[in-house]
Each structure stands twice: as structure tokens, then as C-alpha cells.
């Protein structure tokens, strides 16, 4: 049986690549695994040889120590892999299939799954609705920044690529289907982006860049991206976005008016989340409600806000006691007065990933180029986390088996 190297969260600011057990079709006890999930049989699951697993900004929140993630948690919820073993109850997925894994773990049987709300499946996490691989409070499912990983409910969860050779040619685009491309797309869709719309995307990290690219794909006439990192703003401009530098003294409405002639947009997306900082003179101060309040201010009356940015119920490093429990000073009265609609929560990846796969396979989108995908070996994951935390303008793609050699986001 092969070994299984994986990326573990050790403590604030530290991850290590360690050898863990090879996966079986059973949930074993371990860091973050609810007692009710221990021993759970998964003959409906498969074991994947991981072809690509990406570092996500959500992972970075844990690594910074900004969640209650336990030491030893194996990270990684953005997974693409080849099936090497299948359970007795798997009917439609076969050994050898190359598949994308939605980061939401869903059973396909509960009310939420049947209604398409796979981000809040009722059966995969005993502690709360919704589960994900390698993430705090998400059911204890082992993460996929590893050589091998187990995926439950395989017939329901996995998106099989129709042609393996074609998929490997476009693998850096296709690996974005597990999370950030559908998440960015979900943010743009729920914000109401459509033909001719003007859109503002808060945050030029990978999810923000994915949301900006998705807004263009949906037909937005102008997409404006705001951030404090000039390298990331440069990446947004590289595929045709307008940008605003939020460290400048000019207010966000003023900067938007300089671009559009009016101080508001039709649609806005929060791709930052709970570690937001203030704008202008407050750019060095964490102010977790800043983005939510700013996008309410600059979205036209009766507009929509897409909020795929992560917010948590437990933040040990919160700016104040309220923020440590996810309670933020949001100007809800402003949103009410302007008749704004808000959509929050995990992206239900399965709602979008097949259509986005088709767009990739037929050359209608270049998501890997938009987010500046960069391949690194699994062993370099600690350096990738460190560089990402410093604000590198790229999306790190881990290559556990050397199958991505020579691939680039062209």
C-alpha cells in the first residue's frame, strides 16, 4: 500500500508535510472528527489519487490562527483526482476516472441536497449543516492536500471529466472547479450580474479574481476590483478589470465615480470576509464589517450583494469581543433603506460546476490565467502558504505526484 504525504495544520503560522494513513472507506477518529462520525462506513465512496489540490484563502484563515481549527488537521478542500479504489455501492464512477471534487460534501439524499443546497447538507456533519474536506467544524473529513484522499457519496459528489487527455491539457483551469471558480461565479450570480451590468468586486485574492472573471463571463460592461495589494490589483487589470486602491484617501464612492461617472454600481461582491481592514487612513486596522458596509453604500437601490467571503462563528483573533463570535457592526438600516438583497454562505458548487466545466473545455473561459495559477510540489506547501500570506498575486496549485510538470496558466 502506498504512503500518503499530507499538509497538516500545526499551529498559528505553521503547516508541515507529514505522512498520514492511507485512506480507507471509513471515517476514523482524528483532529476535528465529531464522535458521531467516527467509524462511519463509506462504501458509497472512492479513494482518489490527488492530481491537483489548491491552497485557498479559507485555508489561510485557519493557518493564521483565526479559527478554532485543531492541531493536526489535514488541510485541503480544493481537490481534483483520479479514482484508484471504489466502494461496493458506487455504481456510476469507475477506477481510472479523472474527477473534480466539490468542496461541499453532500449526501444527495436529504432535503437540502434535493433542493440544490449542497453547501448545507444535513447528513454529513453531526454538529451543524454542511461539511467540507480539511476544514474546521466541517465534519472532520480528511483534507485533500495530500497524495490520496477519500471522497464519500462518490456517484453524487464527483464531476467526471469526459476525456482524460483533454482534461489534463486544461487541468489548471479544471482544478478551479472544486471551489474558487464556482464560488466566484456564485458571488457574481447572486449579486445579479448580467449583460451590461456594472460590478464591484471587493478583494483581489483568488476568489475575488475568479468573481471578476465570472462577472465578465456573465456579460458585465465594467468590472471594478478593489484591494490594498498593488500586485493583486495589477493581476486584475491583466484581464481587463478596472481597479481601485483602497489605501488611497479618496472614498470608495469617489473612486467608483471617477470610473463610471456615478458613485454606484449595479452589483457588488464581498470576496474578502471577516479579516477585512478599513479603507484609506484605516487600511492598517482590522475592521471586519468594512467590506459589508462599503458595498451596501455603493450598490444602487434595489441592487444585490453576493457574499461568498468567509465569515465565522468563532474567531480567537477577532478585533473585539463581539467579532470573536462573528457579531459585526453592520449598517443593516442602510441596506434596508436601499432595499438591498444579500446572499451569504458556502457556494453550492454542484449548481454550477458542470456548466463551468463545459465553458472551460470549449475555450470560453481562462480561469487559471485570471487567477495566475502557479504549480508547486506538495513538499513546498509550507512555502506556498507563507508566500500567499505575504500577498503574492497567484493561486498555488499543489502537485502531489508530479503530474502537472510543465503546466502553466497560459
Secondary structure, DSSP 8 states (H G I E B T S, - for coil): ----EEEEEEETTEEEEEE-----SB----TT--GGGTT-B-TT-EEEEEEEEE--HHHHHHHTT-S---TT-B----EEEEEEEE-TT--S--TT-EEEE-SB---SSSHHHHTT-GGG-SSS-TTSS--BTT-TTTTT---SSBSEEEESSHHHHEEE-S-HHHHHHTHHHHGGGGTHHHHHHHHHHHTT--TT-EEEEE--SHHHHHHHHHHHHTT-SEEEEEES-HHHHHHHHHTT-EEEETTSSS-HHHHHHHHHSSS-EEEEEE-S-TT-B-SGGGTTSB-TTHHHHHHHHHEEEEEEEEE-S---S--TT-SSTTGGGT-----HHHHHHTT-EEEES---GGGTHHHHHHHHHTTS--HHHHHTEEEEEGGGHHHHHHHHHTT-SSEEEEETTSTTTT----
